[in-house]
């Protein structure tokens, strides 16, 4: 028998779903949704197509005790919903700061899932951060609206490399003091 390791990361509840640490059983749905080009193109780190082994390596890193990023699954099973609607993460930075990253599966777009996940993570502030940052590609105004709706303030323009696009893409950068 093989048991999964329980990592030192809290489960954060919302009225619609829980933000819970990743587990090995999430690999199939993560790969299914991340393989959608619409999802991959709006992230910096997901290639398209997703290469073999990438999802397993990502989940194992997220479950590691010495990780530099906490990743939560948006899990609605408590109300009979889907086990995974998307992911949200906090990447640890210096000076008591972190960067929020998230993606939602296309089937759940425009349902408020992203806004609720970001707002809940900000309010829970599980890393006890003084500031959270986030950036979105400028061709993703829906994600920018999520951040401003959750109290993030626009800082400026920049650009980030997108693996799926194989190009530097203009971004909007935001921050939120906590």
HUQUI-V175655 format. One record per helix or strand of 2 or more residues. SS is the DSSP state (H for helix, E for strand). FROM is the first residue (numbers start at 1). TO is the last residue. If there is no record, write none. Layout:
SS_FROM_TO / SS_FROM_TO
This chain:
E_12_13 / E_18_21 / H_24_34 / H_37_40 / H_54_63 / E_69_75 / H_77_79 / E_86_92 / E_97_104 / H_106_108 / H_113_124 / E_131_137 / H_141_149 / E_153_162 / E_167_177
